[in-house]
Amino acid sequence: EEEEEEEGDKGDDRKKVNPYIVFVGQLNFKTTEKDLSEHVKKNVSKGVAKTVKIRILTDKGSKKSKGMGFIETTTPENLFELLALHHTNLDGRRINVERTAGKGGGKEKRQEKIRTFRKEQKEKMVETVEKVFKEYQERGEIKEGELDDMVKEVCSRHSVVVVDQSLKEYVEMRGDGLENPSAYLNSIVSRVAADGVDRSEMERQKMRRLEKEGKGGRRGGQIGKQKGKAEERKEGREGDKDDEGVDMVSKFSTLAGEGVEMEEIKLTNPATGGGGDF
């Protein structure tokens, strides 16, 4: 898609100085340039946000969005900061943000550049997520080896803001005696990615207020109660299996024990981390 649109953009007679451009894909067809601009302002520094020019591609006939566009900035440093928008949630869609290959050099050469850029971006994301985990570890909020490499790999497929929000919720809500910390974090990442960071943070603040008032909350005050119920079910239904022969109690008791409601558990398989758009 990016290659096709850049080929079709040759008739644009606007002169570009320092064309540091990222491609934005998987946009909601209802997302406007103003919506994307506001999303940029929320997720990058003010200095970078002031430099951007945004263009959403539209069909020449219907003038409707093609679900993709470009963000242009002025320096390579700004461009790399814009890459932090990759896999953020906007209007119900997890958007893709990647460096463009530019024009010239032939189609094959540009495709090779795009593959190289994607590989570099993936490596950078893995490195950044590892740093986020290390910061939580240095603050004593998570222990070394507490979370496995698989959940870290899942986190590397999401934006840093999603990962940080998920870890904040994990630290606050995990409780004692958590059997599978990685599966629990996996479920949080899936929910935060689907709901969006803003909505998740509002919910987190609401739960904290309720806990301070002694009223508990959906993932807070009911933890002990639901954990007790999970243990009762385990004693009374030892050996229950699903169609694949997996112990149903073991499969769901961890999440239930941490106060996750049943409708959330149905959407997330603790064994695979399913339920998110990975």
N, C-alpha and C positions, 0 to 999 in steps of 0.2 A: 504493500500500500504506500509506504513512504517513498519507494523508488518510483512508482508510477506518478505520484503527485509532484515529485521534484522534476520529472521529465516534462510534465505538463505545465510547469511553472516558468518555462524559459521565456515566455512572452511578457513576463512582468518586467516593465522598463524602469522600475524603481531601483536606484543605485544604492547598494548596500555597503556600508563601511563597517569593517570588522563584523562580518555576519556570523556571529556565534548563535547557532540556532539548535533548538531541540524539537523533535517531533513528538506530538501528543496523539495517542491513539486510544481506542475503546471509550471515547466520550459518549455520554448520553446524547441522543439526537436533539434533545430539548435544551442542552447546555449552550448558553450564549457566550460571546466573548467577555461580557461583563461578569458572568458567573465564573469563568475560568480565571479572570483577573483577580477576583475576590479570593479564589482558592489559592492563587499564587501568594497574595498578600498574607494569608493565614499561615503559610507553610515555609516561607523563606524570609530572610532578613529584609528590613525596610529599604536598605540601600539597594539591594538587588531588585526588589519589587518595583522601585521607581524607574528602573532602566528598561523594563520589558515592553515589547510590542507583541500583541497577540493577534493571530489570524486563524479563524476557524474556516475550513474549506466547505464550500457549499456547491450544490448542483446548479449548473448554469441556467437550467430551465425552471426548476421548481424553487430555487433559492433556499432549499432546505439543507440542513447540515449533513455532511457526510460522516460525522462522528470522528473527525480527526482534524488536526490543525498544527500550527507551529508557534513556538514562543522564541522571540529573538531578544538577545541581550548584547552587552557591549564588550565584555571581557571573558577570557576563558575561566577565570575564577567564578564569575557569576554563572556561567554555563554549568559548571560542576555543581553549584549549589542548587540550580534548578532540577538537576537529576534526583534530588531528594524527593521530588514530587512523584517519582516512579512508584506505582502500586498504591498511591493514596486513593481515598474514596471520594468521589465527586458525583453528586446526583444519582446515587445508587450504583455507580459503576467504579470498578477498580481500574484506574487509567494507567496506560503505559507511557512513560516519558523516556526518550532515548536520544542520543546524539544523532544528527543527520550526517550523511556521507558527503554532502556538498555536490556541486556539479562538476562535470568534466572528468576525464579519465576512463570513460566507457562504463557500461552497465555492470559488467563483471567485476571491475575494479571497485566500483562503489558498493556492490553487494559484499565484497570481501571486507571492505572497511566497516560496514555495518556489523558484520559478524564479529570483527575484532573489537569494535566498540562495545558490543553486547557482552562479550567475554570479560572485558576490562571492567564494565559496570557491575557485572555479577561478582567478580572478585572483590571489588571495592565495597559492595554491599555486605558480603560475608565478613570482611575485615571490620566494617563499621558496627555490625551487629555484635561481633565478638568484643569490641570495645565497650559497647553498652552493657553487655553481660559482666564484663570485668569491672566496670564502675560500680554495679550493684554488689558485686562480690567484695570489692575493696571497702564498701560502706558497711559490710557485714549483713546485708539484707538477703543475700542468697549464699549458700555454701559451695565450695569447690566440688564439682561432681554431682551436685544436687539435680541438675538438669542435663539430659543426655544430648548427644550430637544431633539426633534426629529432630528434636524440637528446635534446636538452633538453626538447622537447615530450613525448617518451615519458616522461622522468623526472617531468614535472609530473603525470602520471597515477598516480604512485605516492607512497607516504608518504615523508616526509623521511628517516626511518630507513633505508628501502630505498635511497634515492638515496645517502646518505652511505656506507653499507656497500659499495655498488657502486663508488663512486669510490675508496674505500680499496683495494679489490681491483684495480681498474683501474690505479691508480698503482703498486702493488706488482708486478703481473704482466705489464704491457704489453711490457716488453723494448724493444730497439732495432729500428728499421726497420719499425715497424708500418705497414702500408699503409693500413688503414682504421680509425683509432682510434674513430670514432663507432659503426661496426658492432660492434667488439669490446666497447665499453661497453654497447651495446644488448643483446648476448648475456648479459653479466653481470647486467644489470638483470632480464632475464627469468628467469634462474636464481635470483637472490636473492629475487625476488618469489614464485617457486614454492616454494623450499625454506624460506623464512623467514629472518629476520635472525639469529636465534640459531644455527641450524644452519650458516648460511654463515660466521658468525664463528668457530665451532668448527673448521670446515674450514680457514679461513684461518690460524688459530693453529697447527693441525696442520701445514700446509704450511711455515709459518715455522720450526717446530721441526725438521722434516726437512731443510730447507735449511741450517740452522745446523749440523746433524750431518753435512752433506755427502751426504745421501742423496737430495736432490732431492725431487720430488713430482709429483703429477698435473698441476699447472699450473705447477710451478716448475722442478725440475731437468731435466725432459725437454724444455724449450722449444727449446734449441739442436738437440737430436737430431731433434725433429719438424719444426723449420724446415728442416733440411737435407733431410729426406725430402720435404717439400713442394716444395722447389726442384728436386729430382731428378724428381719427378712432373711438374713444369711443363715441364722440358726434354724429357722423354720423351713427353709427351702434349700438346704444344702444339697448340691448335686443337680439342681435344675439346669437344663441346657437349652440353648437355642437350636435352630435348624442345622447349624454347622457344628454342633457339639461343644460350643463355648459356654462356660459357666456364666449364666446371666447375672448372678449376684456380683461376681467378681468384675464383670464387665461394667456395671453401673454403680456399684456401691461407693466407689471413690468420689465420683462427681456428686452423687446424692448426698454423701457425707459432708461435702463442702458447701452445701446449701444451694446447689444448682437445681433449678426447678425441672420437673420432668419433661416439659416441652423443650427445654434446652438440651437435655440428655438425649432425646430422640434424634436430635439433629447432629449429634457428635458421637462418633465411635472412638472411645478411648484407645482402642488398639491401633487404629490407623490415623487418628487425628482428622478424619473426614468431616465434612460439613462446611469447610471454607473453600473459596475459589482459588485453589493453588495451581 
